[in-house]
Structure formats: structure tokens, C-alpha cells
């Protein structure tokens, strides 16, 4: 059935999917909602979604949709991210007169320092992916537009890179999750095993979160991330997403059992390998 990704071709999610699934059919989707819905309906075998960036933090729409659909995380890919400013070839000489910059909100945020320095008053348009921003620039050669995205996007849509590596930090990286019903291996560099759980407090009272986190401390399990998100029910109701390193399967099972015995609502949504892709 193939592998879905946030497209079109040339997006960073495409790069992550291509690195992981080099021999599979890759199918683009224009939004995270349609991508995860296709996964839920089993129209595709796996899908690749962005989850966190080193500069801008969590991709919140992904977290919220995952809470609603509860897919299984089968792997994580950490990909270096370099943002490029690109224009149509007819505007290569006058790119500094750009009237509009198009890109995904994450790429815009990751390049904020550059934009503020060079284009403080230029209009900004958010697109569904970096590749869609590049596509818009390619389709409007009569306009002096620019896009921010990958080198692959520039090549895909015949654009010219006029400023290289404009992200705010050199060591910019993004985590991507591979979601699906079946485990899958990769030839990329295996770093470690992690797990992700959704965690609801049983009761809203002082010390409730502390008691839950104490279970991990007692087992000497390292939490790599903890984040609260609103349940979108009423003000003050949250769920927590916890990423943790998996020292042993026995410890992971024991922690989940202890949390359940304390009347916490816990859902394991992935026990998976993390892979690295270096330049």
C-alpha cells in the first residue's frame, strides 16, 4: 500500500521517509490530518510525521492528532535540517526585493533570525509544508516571491538557492515518527530504544503528577521529554506525553503496571528504535 508523508516531494518529511523507506512507494498528503486519517483507515502501511524540532520545539498539531487517533510509533528518525532561501530563476538577481516569503510555520520559525535581519517588513505566508511553499514560488514567476525549505525542494521545483543554511542554529535537527501497525527496521544508525506514553492524571490534586513521575525515578528511568497538552474539553484539563529511554523491557512493563495500580490512565503508544541520519 505504500508509505504516506507530508508532501509534496521535496519536504523535509519526504526526506525522512525516503531515508527510511528507500525502496517503498511514497505517497504525499497535503495535511497532517489527511495523512493520519489515511493511516487510521489503513490506506497506507506506514506514515512519517514530524514531531519535534531543535529550535521551535514540538509540532503541536502532530501531538494533538496522535492523541485523537492513537497510532503506534514503530520508529523514530532524527534528521539534520538546513533551511535554504530560494527564488524563481528570473528573480535571482533581485532576490533582496522579495515581496512575500512562503513556507511551513516550522521553517519560518526556525529561520526567524534571518527573516528579521533581512526581511523585517516582508509579508509571510504559511503553507502546509515547505515543499508547498516552493511550489507556489515556482508557479508564480511573475511575482518576486521566495520560499524557505530544503535543497531537494529547490531542485524539485526548479528554484535557485540565494541564501544557504539560514536556520538560527547550525545543529538544527527534527525528530520524525514512523507510525504503523507493523514493526520495521532500518539501515540507518541505531542510537537507542525509546518509548512514548500518554499519561492522564487520575485526580486533580496536589502531588498527583509528582507521584506519577516518582515511579520513573524509583526505577532509574531517564525521561527525555515530558509535555502537557490541553484535552480540548474545558479549561484546566490536560494530558501528558512522556518520552523515555528503555533500559530493559522488564523495567518498562513494571513502570506501566505501577502507574496503572495507582489509578493513572496510561497508554503506551510506542516502544521503538531511534535512528540517526548524519550529513
N, C-alpha and C positions, 0 to 999 in steps of 0.2 A: 504493500500500500504506500510505502514511502515515508519520508520524514518531513514534517512541517517546520517552517521557520518564519520569523517576522521579516517580510520581504519589502521590496523585490530584491533580486540578486544584486549584491554589492553592499548590503547592510552588514553591520558587524555580527548580527545574529547569523546571517548566511555564512560568514567566515568561520564562526564557531561550529556550525552544523557541517560545513564542508571539511573542516579539520577532523571532526569526529566520525562522520559518515562519508568517507571519501568515495565509496562505491555504491551508495544508495541514491535513489531518486529523491531529490529535494523539491519540496512544494512550497511556494511562497504564499503567505497570508498578509493582508494589509493591516490587520489589527491583532492585538493580543487576545481580544475577546473571541474573534473568529478562529484564531489558532487553537486556543484552549478548548473551544467548543468542538472543533474537529477532532481533537484528541479524545474528548469525553465521548463523542459518538463513535469512536474507533474507526474514523475515516482514514486515519494515518496510524502507523505503528508507533512512532515517537514524535515528539516535538521538542524544539530547543527554544528556551526563553531567557532573556536577560534578567538577572536577579539583583545584582549589586555592582556599583562602580566605586573605584577607589577615591574619586573626587566627590561625586554627587551623592553617594550612598545608595540606599535601597531603591529599586524600581518599584514604587509603591503599587501601581496598577497590577503588576505581576503578583505581588503578595496578596492583594485583595481577591484577585480571581482564583488564586490557588486555594485560599480559604473557602471559597464557594464551591469549587469543583473537586477538591481533594485528590489530585492526581498523585502518582507515585514517582518520586525522584529516583532515577536509575543511575545518574552520574552527574558530576559537576566538571565544567571546563573553565579554567582561568586563562583569559586571553589578553595579551598586551593590546592596548588601544592607543593608536596615534590618529589624531584628528587633522584633516587637511582642508584648507580653504580652496575651493575650486570654482571656476567660472567657465562660461562658454568660450571657445577659442576666439570668437570675434571680439571679446572683451578682455583678452589677455593683457593688452597694453594699458587699458584704463580701469583695471580692477579696483583701484583705490576709490573710484567714483561709484562703487556699488550702491544700489538703492534699496536692496532687500536681501536678507540672508535667510535661507531656508534650511531647516534641519529638525531632527528629533530633539525633544526637550532635554534629554540627557546630554547629547553632543553640544547643544548650545550652552548648557550649564558647565560642562567640562572645559569649554573654550571661553568662558566669561571674561577672564582677564584680557585675552587678546581682543575680544569684541569691544570691551570698554576702552581699550587703548586706541584702537584703530577705527572703530565704527560706533562711537558712543551715541549717535543720533539716528543711525540707520534702522529702518523697520525690520522687525524679526517675525518670521512665520514658522510656527511649529508644524511639523509633518509627522506622519505615523511612523516613519523610520528615516534614518539618514539617507538611505537609497531613494526614497520617495522625494526627498529634498533635491537630490542630484537630478532625478528625473524631471522635476519641474524646471530646473535651470536649463536642462538640455532641450526641453520643449518650448522654451521662450527665448530664442536667441536675439529677438528684437529688444529684449529688456536687459538691463545691466544688473542681473541677479547673481548671487553667489550661494554656494551650498557648503556645508561642513560635513565631512564624512571620511570614508576610507579611500585608500588608493584604488581599491577594487571598484568602488563606486565611480570614481573619475574615469577609469578605463571602460567600465561597463557603459557609461552614457556619453563617452567622447568628450569629457571635460578636461580642462587644463588646471593643474595644481599651481597656484600662485604664491601660497604660503604653506610651508610644511610644518608638521608637528606643533600645532597651535594649542594643544591641550595644556592646562595650567600646571601640571607636573609631568616630569619625564617618565616616571614609573607608573603611568596610568594603566589600570587593569580593570577588567569586568569579569564577574562570575556569571556563568550561564548554567542553567539546569537542563538536563535531558530528562524529559518526562515520558512515561510509558508503562505498559503493563509487564514487559519482559526485561530482565537484566541484559545489559550489553557491555562488552569490553571494548577497549580502545588501545591503539599502539602509541598513544601519547604518553608523556612522562607521568607515571603514577606518583602522587605526592603522599596521600594518606587516605584513611577512611573517615567519613563523617556521617552524622545522622541529623535529621531535622524533625522536630516535633512541633505540633500545635498544642498550646497549653492554655487551658481556661481555669481561672481560679474558682474553687468550689463556692466560696462565700467571700463577699467583700468586707473584710475585717482587718484590723491591724495585724501585721506579721504574716498574712496569708502568702504573699509572694516569697517572703524570706523562708518560710517553712518548705516551700517547694524547691527553691534553689539550694537549700541546705542538703537536700538529698544528693545532688550532684557533688557538692563539696565533700560530703562524707565518703563518697566513692572515688574521690580524687579524679573526677572527670572534668576536663577543660571545656568550658563553654566558649566557642569562638564568636558567638553573636547572640544577643537577645534583643528583641524589638517588640514593642506593643503596637497594635493596630486597633482602631475602633471597629466594633462589631456592626456598626451601621444600624443599630436598633434604637438606642437612645443615648443621650449624653452620659459619659462615665462608664460605659460598658466596653471592655477591651478583651482581646485575646492576645496571646504572646507567641511569637515564633522564635524557637531556640535552635541554634546550630551548635553541635558539639562534636568533639573528636571521639572516636570509638576506640578505646583501649583494647577491650575484648567484647565479644558478643555476650558473654555471661554478665558482665557489668551493665551493659545496655539493657538487657532483659530485667535484671534486678532493679535498676532505677525505675523503669516503667512500671514494674509491679508495685514498688514502694509508693510511687505517685498515685497510682490507682487506689491503693489501700487508704491513702489519705483523702480520698474522695475528690481528687483533682480530675478534670476531664482532659485526657491526654490522647493525642492521635499521632502515631508515628507515620510520617509521610515519605520517609526515605532513609535507607541505610546504604550508603553508596560510596564509590571511589571518587576522589578528586584528581583530575588530570591537569597538567600544566602544558601550555604551548609557549615556547620562547621564540623571540626573533632570531 
